[in-house]
Amino acid sequence: MKGTQPNYILSINLSTILKGMMLLTISLLSLFSVVGLLTSLAYNYRISSHSVNEATEHVKGEALYYLYTLENRMFTTYAPRNVKPPSLGEIAFRYATNVRFQDPRSFLSREVPGFSIYDGQILVAGEGTNYLNMPIESGPSGEVLEKQNDAPLAKNPPDIKKDKLSSPPTMTTNGKERVFMYFTHTRESYLPLLAGVSSPDSAQHSSVNVTKVGEMIKVALEHKGIGTAIDKTDIVAKLEQLGRGYNQSYQQSREVVTSAQTNNQDLQYFIDIHRDSQRKQVTTTTINGESYAKLFFVIGGEHANYEKNVKLATELHNRIEQKYKGLSRGVILKRGKKTNGKYNQDLSENALLLEFGGVDNTYEELNRTANAFADVFAEYYWEAEAVQGPAD
């Protein structure tokens, strides 16, 4: 009939609405679950610029250049010969198995017990440094660490004291302490200082140990006008008091560092002094006819700002190489299972772990190296102060 308006019937399917609501709910729950998972992951597994960099660090430069040619054909004119795309299969295999074809150590790291303790990445190789002479951490037994079992001394070490200078340093920190030294493995000692001890793992002593090296460095730095604090807290004794194991040494020394930071706002540099268990042919060098204990910088790579620690260590290594050729073994990055991964270096961008010689180094060799390190560090420190202005 003319003029009659058509009737429209709106049909609502309840089951479709329910399905839509369920789909929306599941999507939201999935989104929240993924976000929660990502934010709860340990730092080294989170998606970040660092993790992306780590994922691509083993991709060859030629392969990356190939990707540029796909975006801009002009790059093909200057592309290296035989440039190939990255092997997606190899990349997938690496992240599924943690095996890297270019690094044979990766085939052993999960199969040989304790292998990862000696693993690490050489960032800067010093003279003679390679993957066959990486630093070795001592594995002292509980019996060796007991104070009453200290080995007798081969000879009494001379007193370390600040001699009067003929002229005062031209620059000083005006009595303020800028460098803080401590010792996570406090009782690490040196075989030439102990009588009747031959095993590197037994080179432990409650009083004659790496703290003596710290005293040497402190005196040398203060001769250069840099106020230095040294904390000789016996970490082993603290662990015993609290019923903790030796593998918790860094957690215990962390309290030492945070306490120092809280109580002394003037502190700028934090150096943890250790002793390598490698033997003399690895840890000793001759400069101008005199024997020196070699140095090795160790950086923990499992925190966000580790690259700043790397920058400081690399700068000091390069300066040491310029002035005392062969004294520094280089800079090594440590992370992964069976390692601490931080070494308290997340507390400051100016934090270092320094392997100071090895078990066979003598008092005289250690003292020469302490003076050489202080000499180089002081030059770096005063140049940095001139650029940055007074720390105050």
Contacts in CASP RR format, 6 or more apart in sequence:
PFRMAT RR
TARGET T0000
AUTHOR 0000-0000-0000
METHOD contacts of the structure
MODEL  1
MKGTQPNYILSINLSTILKGMMLLTISLLSLFSVVGLLTSLAYNYRISSH
SVNEATEHVKGEALYYLYTLENRMFTTYAPRNVKPPSLGEIAFRYATNVR
FQDPRSFLSREVPGFSIYDGQILVAGEGTNYLNMPIESGPSGEVLEKQND
APLAKNPPDIKKDKLSSPPTMTTNGKERVFMYFTHTRESYLPLLAGVSSP
DSAQHSSVNVTKVGEMIKVALEHKGIGTAIDKTDIVAKLEQLGRGYNQSY
QQSREVVTSAQTNNQDLQYFIDIHRDSQRKQVTTTTINGESYAKLFFVIG
GEHANYEKNVKLATELHNRIEQKYKGLSRGVILKRGKKTNGKYNQDLSEN
ALLLEFGGVDNTYEELNRTANAFADVFAEYYWEAEAVQGPAD
38 46 0 8 1.000
38 47 0 8 1.000
39 46 0 8 1.000
42 302 0 8 1.000
43 302 0 8 1.000
43 303 0 8 1.000
43 304 0 8 1.000
44 51 0 8 1.000
44 54 0 8 1.000
44 301 0 8 1.000
44 302 0 8 1.000
44 335 0 8 1.000
44 336 0 8 1.000
45 51 0 8 1.000
48 304 0 8 1.000
50 304 0 8 1.000
55 95 0 8 1.000
56 64 0 8 1.000
58 94 0 8 1.000
58 100 0 8 1.000
58 102 0 8 1.000
59 86 0 8 1.000
59 91 0 8 1.000
60 86 0 8 1.000
62 80 0 8 1.000
62 82 0 8 1.000
62 83 0 8 1.000
62 84 0 8 1.000
63 83 0 8 1.000
63 84 0 8 1.000
63 85 0 8 1.000
63 86 0 8 1.000
64 86 0 8 1.000
65 75 0 8 1.000
65 79 0 8 1.000
65 80 0 8 1.000
65 83 0 8 1.000
66 79 0 8 1.000
66 83 0 8 1.000
66 84 0 8 1.000
66 85 0 8 1.000
66 86 0 8 1.000
67 85 0 8 1.000
67 86 0 8 1.000
68 75 0 8 1.000
69 75 0 8 1.000
69 76 0 8 1.000
69 79 0 8 1.000
69 83 0 8 1.000
90 101 0 8 1.000
93 99 0 8 1.000
94 100 0 8 1.000
98 106 0 8 1.000
98 109 0 8 1.000
98 110 0 8 1.000
99 106 0 8 1.000
99 107 0 8 1.000
100 106 0 8 1.000
105 115 0 8 1.000
105 119 0 8 1.000
105 131 0 8 1.000
108 115 0 8 1.000
109 115 0 8 1.000
109 116 0 8 1.000
109 119 0 8 1.000
114 338 0 8 1.000
116 336 0 8 1.000
116 337 0 8 1.000
116 338 0 8 1.000
116 339 0 8 1.000
117 137 0 8 1.000
117 338 0 8 1.000
117 339 0 8 1.000
118 134 0 8 1.000
118 136 0 8 1.000
119 134 0 8 1.000
119 334 0 8 1.000
120 134 0 8 1.000
120 332 0 8 1.000
120 333 0 8 1.000
120 334 0 8 1.000
120 335 0 8 1.000
121 332 0 8 1.000
121 333 0 8 1.000
121 334 0 8 1.000
122 129 0 8 1.000
122 130 0 8 1.000
122 131 0 8 1.000
122 134 0 8 1.000
122 330 0 8 1.000
122 331 0 8 1.000
122 332 0 8 1.000
122 333 0 8 1.000
123 299 0 8 1.000
123 310 0 8 1.000
123 314 0 8 1.000
123 330 0 8 1.000
123 331 0 8 1.000
123 332 0 8 1.000
123 333 0 8 1.000
124 313 0 8 1.000
124 314 0 8 1.000
124 317 0 8 1.000
124 318 0 8 1.000
124 330 0 8 1.000
124 331 0 8 1.000
125 330 0 8 1.000
126 317 0 8 1.000
126 321 0 8 1.000
126 326 0 8 1.000
126 328 0 8 1.000
126 329 0 8 1.000
126 330 0 8 1.000
127 285 0 8 1.000
127 321 0 8 1.000
127 325 0 8 1.000
127 326 0 8 1.000
127 329 0 8 1.000
128 329 0 8 1.000
129 296 0 8 1.000
129 329 0 8 1.000
129 330 0 8 1.000
133 278 0 8 1.000
133 282 0 8 1.000
134 332 0 8 1.000
135 276 0 8 1.000
135 277 0 8 1.000
135 278 0 8 1.000
135 296 0 8 1.000
135 298 0 8 1.000
135 332 0 8 1.000
135 355 0 8 1.000
136 200 0 8 1.000
136 276 0 8 1.000
136 277 0 8 1.000
136 278 0 8 1.000
137 277 0 8 1.000
138 185 0 8 1.000
138 188 0 8 1.000
138 200 0 8 1.000
138 201 0 8 1.000
138 203 0 8 1.000
138 204 0 8 1.000
138 275 0 8 1.000
138 277 0 8 1.000
139 201 0 8 1.000
139 246 0 8 1.000
139 277 0 8 1.000
140 187 0 8 1.000
140 201 0 8 1.000
140 202 0 8 1.000
140 204 0 8 1.000
140 246 0 8 1.000
141 201 0 8 1.000
142 246 0 8 1.000
143 149 0 8 1.000
144 201 0 8 1.000
144 202 0 8 1.000
144 204 0 8 1.000
145 187 0 8 1.000
145 204 0 8 1.000
145 236 0 8 1.000
145 246 0 8 1.000
147 206 0 8 1.000
147 237 0 8 1.000
150 205 0 8 1.000
150 206 0 8 1.000
150 207 0 8 1.000
151 194 0 8 1.000
151 195 0 8 1.000
151 196 0 8 1.000
151 197 0 8 1.000
151 202 0 8 1.000
151 205 0 8 1.000
152 194 0 8 1.000
152 195 0 8 1.000
152 196 0 8 1.000
153 193 0 8 1.000
153 194 0 8 1.000
153 195 0 8 1.000
153 205 0 8 1.000
153 208 0 8 1.000
154 192 0 8 1.000
154 193 0 8 1.000
154 194 0 8 1.000
154 195 0 8 1.000
155 193 0 8 1.000
157 193 0 8 1.000
157 208 0 8 1.000
157 212 0 8 1.000
157 363 0 8 1.000
158 363 0 8 1.000
160 212 0 8 1.000
160 215 0 8 1.000
160 216 0 8 1.000
160 219 0 8 1.000
161 219 0 8 1.000
162 219 0 8 1.000
162 222 0 8 1.000
162 223 0 8 1.000
163 219 0 8 1.000
165 223 0 8 1.000
169 223 0 8 1.000
169 224 0 8 1.000
169 225 0 8 1.000
171 225 0 8 1.000
171 382 0 8 1.000
171 385 0 8 1.000
172 225 0 8 1.000
172 226 0 8 1.000
172 227 0 8 1.000
173 225 0 8 1.000
173 226 0 8 1.000
173 227 0 8 1.000
173 266 0 8 1.000
175 227 0 8 1.000
176 227 0 8 1.000
176 266 0 8 1.000
176 391 0 8 1.000
177 227 0 8 1.000
177 228 0 8 1.000
177 229 0 8 1.000
177 264 0 8 1.000
177 266 0 8 1.000
177 267 0 8 1.000
178 226 0 8 1.000
178 227 0 8 1.000
178 228 0 8 1.000
178 266 0 8 1.000
178 267 0 8 1.000
178 268 0 8 1.000
178 269 0 8 1.000
178 381 0 8 1.000
178 391 0 8 1.000
179 221 0 8 1.000
179 226 0 8 1.000
179 227 0 8 1.000
179 228 0 8 1.000
179 229 0 8 1.000
179 267 0 8 1.000
179 268 0 8 1.000
179 269 0 8 1.000
179 271 0 8 1.000
179 377 0 8 1.000
180 228 0 8 1.000
180 229 0 8 1.000
180 230 0 8 1.000
180 231 0 8 1.000
180 257 0 8 1.000
180 260 0 8 1.000
180 264 0 8 1.000
180 267 0 8 1.000
180 269 0 8 1.000
180 270 0 8 1.000
180 271 0 8 1.000
181 214 0 8 1.000
181 217 0 8 1.000
181 218 0 8 1.000
181 228 0 8 1.000
181 229 0 8 1.000
181 230 0 8 1.000
181 231 0 8 1.000
181 271 0 8 1.000
181 272 0 8 1.000
181 273 0 8 1.000
182 230 0 8 1.000
182 231 0 8 1.000
182 233 0 8 1.000
182 253 0 8 1.000
182 256 0 8 1.000
182 257 0 8 1.000
182 260 0 8 1.000
182 270 0 8 1.000
182 271 0 8 1.000
182 272 0 8 1.000
182 273 0 8 1.000
183 209 0 8 1.000
183 210 0 8 1.000
183 211 0 8 1.000
183 214 0 8 1.000
183 231 0 8 1.000
183 232 0 8 1.000
183 233 0 8 1.000
183 235 0 8 1.000
183 253 0 8 1.000
183 272 0 8 1.000
183 273 0 8 1.000
183 274 0 8 1.000
184 235 0 8 1.000
184 249 0 8 1.000
184 250 0 8 1.000
184 252 0 8 1.000
184 253 0 8 1.000
184 272 0 8 1.000
184 274 0 8 1.000
184 343 0 8 1.000
184 344 0 8 1.000
185 210 0 8 1.000
185 235 0 8 1.000
185 249 0 8 1.000
185 274 0 8 1.000
185 275 0 8 1.000
186 209 0 8 1.000
186 210 0 8 1.000
186 211 0 8 1.000
186 232 0 8 1.000
186 233 0 8 1.000
186 234 0 8 1.000
186 235 0 8 1.000
186 236 0 8 1.000
187 204 0 8 1.000
187 205 0 8 1.000
187 206 0 8 1.000
187 209 0 8 1.000
187 234 0 8 1.000
187 236 0 8 1.000
188 203 0 8 1.000
188 204 0 8 1.000
188 209 0 8 1.000
188 210 0 8 1.000
188 274 0 8 1.000
188 275 0 8 1.000
189 203 0 8 1.000
189 204 0 8 1.000
189 205 0 8 1.000
189 208 0 8 1.000
189 209 0 8 1.000
189 210 0 8 1.000
189 275 0 8 1.000
190 203 0 8 1.000
190 275 0 8 1.000
190 358 0 8 1.000
190 359 0 8 1.000
190 360 0 8 1.000
190 361 0 8 1.000
190 362 0 8 1.000
190 363 0 8 1.000
190 366 0 8 1.000
191 197 0 8 1.000
191 198 0 8 1.000
191 200 0 8 1.000
191 203 0 8 1.000
191 359 0 8 1.000
191 360 0 8 1.000
192 360 0 8 1.000
192 361 0 8 1.000
192 362 0 8 1.000
192 363 0 8 1.000
193 205 0 8 1.000
193 208 0 8 1.000
193 363 0 8 1.000
194 203 0 8 1.000
194 205 0 8 1.000
194 208 0 8 1.000
197 203 0 8 1.000
200 277 0 8 1.000
200 279 0 8 1.000
200 359 0 8 1.000
201 277 0 8 1.000
203 275 0 8 1.000
203 277 0 8 1.000
203 359 0 8 1.000
206 234 0 8 1.000
206 236 0 8 1.000
206 237 0 8 1.000
209 275 0 8 1.000
210 273 0 8 1.000
210 274 0 8 1.000
210 275 0 8 1.000
210 356 0 8 1.000
211 230 0 8 1.000
211 232 0 8 1.000
211 273 0 8 1.000
212 363 0 8 1.000
212 366 0 8 1.000
213 273 0 8 1.000
213 275 0 8 1.000
213 356 0 8 1.000
213 366 0 8 1.000
213 370 0 8 1.000
214 230 0 8 1.000
214 273 0 8 1.000
214 370 0 8 1.000
215 230 0 8 1.000
216 366 0 8 1.000
216 367 0 8 1.000
216 370 0 8 1.000
216 371 0 8 1.000
217 228 0 8 1.000
217 271 0 8 1.000
217 273 0 8 1.000
217 370 0 8 1.000
217 373 0 8 1.000
217 374 0 8 1.000
218 228 0 8 1.000
218 230 0 8 1.000
220 370 0 8 1.000
220 371 0 8 1.000
220 373 0 8 1.000
220 374 0 8 1.000
220 375 0 8 1.000
221 227 0 8 1.000
221 228 0 8 1.000
221 374 0 8 1.000
221 377 0 8 1.000
221 378 0 8 1.000
222 228 0 8 1.000
223 374 0 8 1.000
224 374 0 8 1.000
224 375 0 8 1.000
224 378 0 8 1.000
225 378 0 8 1.000
226 377 0 8 1.000
226 378 0 8 1.000
226 381 0 8 1.000
229 260 0 8 1.000
229 264 0 8 1.000
229 267 0 8 1.000
231 256 0 8 1.000
231 260 0 8 1.000
233 253 0 8 1.000
233 256 0 8 1.000
235 249 0 8 1.000
235 252 0 8 1.000
235 253 0 8 1.000
235 256 0 8 1.000
236 246 0 8 1.000
236 249 0 8 1.000
238 244 0 8 1.000
238 252 0 8 1.000
239 245 0 8 1.000
239 246 0 8 1.000
239 248 0 8 1.000
239 249 0 8 1.000
239 252 0 8 1.000
242 252 0 8 1.000
244 251 0 8 1.000
244 252 0 8 1.000
250 340 0 8 1.000
250 342 0 8 1.000
250 343 0 8 1.000
250 344 0 8 1.000
253 272 0 8 1.000
253 344 0 8 1.000
254 344 0 8 1.000
254 347 0 8 1.000
257 270 0 8 1.000
257 344 0 8 1.000
257 347 0 8 1.000
257 351 0 8 1.000
258 347 0 8 1.000
260 267 0 8 1.000
260 270 0 8 1.000
261 267 0 8 1.000
261 347 0 8 1.000
261 348 0 8 1.000
266 391 0 8 1.000
268 350 0 8 1.000
268 391 0 8 1.000
269 348 0 8 1.000
269 350 0 8 1.000
269 351 0 8 1.000
269 352 0 8 1.000
269 381 0 8 1.000
270 344 0 8 1.000
270 347 0 8 1.000
270 348 0 8 1.000
270 350 0 8 1.000
270 351 0 8 1.000
270 352 0 8 1.000
271 351 0 8 1.000
271 352 0 8 1.000
271 353 0 8 1.000
271 354 0 8 1.000
272 343 0 8 1.000
272 344 0 8 1.000
272 351 0 8 1.000
272 352 0 8 1.000
272 353 0 8 1.000
272 354 0 8 1.000
273 354 0 8 1.000
273 356 0 8 1.000
274 298 0 8 1.000
274 353 0 8 1.000
274 354 0 8 1.000
274 355 0 8 1.000
274 356 0 8 1.000
275 355 0 8 1.000
275 356 0 8 1.000
275 357 0 8 1.000
275 358 0 8 1.000
275 359 0 8 1.000
276 282 0 8 1.000
276 283 0 8 1.000
276 296 0 8 1.000
276 355 0 8 1.000
276 357 0 8 1.000
276 358 0 8 1.000
276 359 0 8 1.000
277 358 0 8 1.000
277 359 0 8 1.000
278 358 0 8 1.000
278 359 0 8 1.000
279 358 0 8 1.000
279 359 0 8 1.000
279 360 0 8 1.000
280 358 0 8 1.000
280 360 0 8 1.000
280 361 0 8 1.000
282 294 0 8 1.000
282 329 0 8 1.000
282 358 0 8 1.000
283 293 0 8 1.000
283 294 0 8 1.000
283 329 0 8 1.000
283 357 0 8 1.000
283 358 0 8 1.000
283 359 0 8 1.000
283 360 0 8 1.000
283 361 0 8 1.000
284 291 0 8 1.000
284 292 0 8 1.000
284 293 0 8 1.000
284 294 0 8 1.000
284 357 0 8 1.000
284 360 0 8 1.000
284 361 0 8 1.000
284 365 0 8 1.000
285 291 0 8 1.000
285 292 0 8 1.000
285 294 0 8 1.000
285 326 0 8 1.000
285 327 0 8 1.000
286 292 0 8 1.000
287 324 0 8 1.000
287 325 0 8 1.000
287 326 0 8 1.000
287 327 0 8 1.000
290 368 0 8 1.000
291 362 0 8 1.000
291 364 0 8 1.000
291 365 0 8 1.000
291 368 0 8 1.000
292 324 0 8 1.000
292 327 0 8 1.000
292 365 0 8 1.000
292 368 0 8 1.000
292 369 0 8 1.000
292 372 0 8 1.000
293 356 0 8 1.000
293 357 0 8 1.000
293 358 0 8 1.000
293 361 0 8 1.000
293 365 0 8 1.000
293 366 0 8 1.000
293 368 0 8 1.000
293 369 0 8 1.000
294 326 0 8 1.000
294 327 0 8 1.000
294 328 0 8 1.000
294 329 0 8 1.000
294 357 0 8 1.000
294 369 0 8 1.000
295 320 0 8 1.000
295 327 0 8 1.000
295 328 0 8 1.000
295 329 0 8 1.000
295 330 0 8 1.000
295 354 0 8 1.000
295 355 0 8 1.000
295 356 0 8 1.000
295 357 0 8 1.000
295 369 0 8 1.000
295 373 0 8 1.000
296 328 0 8 1.000
296 329 0 8 1.000
296 330 0 8 1.000
296 332 0 8 1.000
296 354 0 8 1.000
296 355 0 8 1.000
296 357 0 8 1.000
297 313 0 8 1.000
297 314 0 8 1.000
297 316 0 8 1.000
297 317 0 8 1.000
297 328 0 8 1.000
297 330 0 8 1.000
297 331 0 8 1.000
297 332 0 8 1.000
297 352 0 8 1.000
297 353 0 8 1.000
297 354 0 8 1.000
297 355 0 8 1.000
298 332 0 8 1.000
298 334 0 8 1.000
298 343 0 8 1.000
298 353 0 8 1.000
298 354 0 8 1.000
298 355 0 8 1.000
299 306 0 8 1.000
299 309 0 8 1.000
299 310 0 8 1.000
299 313 0 8 1.000
299 331 0 8 1.000
299 332 0 8 1.000
299 333 0 8 1.000
299 334 0 8 1.000
299 343 0 8 1.000
299 345 0 8 1.000
299 353 0 8 1.000
300 306 0 8 1.000
300 309 0 8 1.000
300 333 0 8 1.000
300 334 0 8 1.000
300 335 0 8 1.000
300 339 0 8 1.000
300 340 0 8 1.000
300 341 0 8 1.000
300 342 0 8 1.000
300 343 0 8 1.000
300 345 0 8 1.000
300 353 0 8 1.000
301 333 0 8 1.000
301 334 0 8 1.000
301 335 0 8 1.000
301 341 0 8 1.000
301 342 0 8 1.000
302 335 0 8 1.000
302 336 0 8 1.000
302 341 0 8 1.000
302 342 0 8 1.000
303 341 0 8 1.000
303 342 0 8 1.000
303 345 0 8 1.000
303 346 0 8 1.000
304 346 0 8 1.000
305 346 0 8 1.000
305 349 0 8 1.000
306 333 0 8 1.000
306 345 0 8 1.000
306 346 0 8 1.000
308 349 0 8 1.000
309 345 0 8 1.000
309 349 0 8 1.000
309 350 0 8 1.000
309 351 0 8 1.000
309 352 0 8 1.000
310 331 0 8 1.000
310 333 0 8 1.000
312 349 0 8 1.000
312 350 0 8 1.000
312 352 0 8 1.000
313 331 0 8 1.000
313 352 0 8 1.000
314 331 0 8 1.000
315 380 0 8 1.000
316 328 0 8 1.000
316 352 0 8 1.000
316 376 0 8 1.000
316 377 0 8 1.000
316 380 0 8 1.000
317 328 0 8 1.000
317 330 0 8 1.000
317 331 0 8 1.000
319 376 0 8 1.000
319 379 0 8 1.000
319 380 0 8 1.000
320 326 0 8 1.000
320 327 0 8 1.000
320 328 0 8 1.000
320 372 0 8 1.000
320 373 0 8 1.000
320 376 0 8 1.000
321 327 0 8 1.000
321 328 0 8 1.000
323 372 0 8 1.000
323 375 0 8 1.000
323 376 0 8 1.000
324 372 0 8 1.000
324 376 0 8 1.000
327 369 0 8 1.000
327 372 0 8 1.000
329 355 0 8 1.000
334 340 0 8 1.000
334 341 0 8 1.000
334 343 0 8 1.000
335 341 0 8 1.000
343 351 0 8 1.000
343 353 0 8 1.000
344 351 0 8 1.000
345 351 0 8 1.000
345 352 0 8 1.000
345 353 0 8 1.000
354 373 0 8 1.000
356 366 0 8 1.000
356 369 0 8 1.000
356 370 0 8 1.000
357 365 0 8 1.000
357 366 0 8 1.000
357 369 0 8 1.000
385 391 0 8 1.000
END
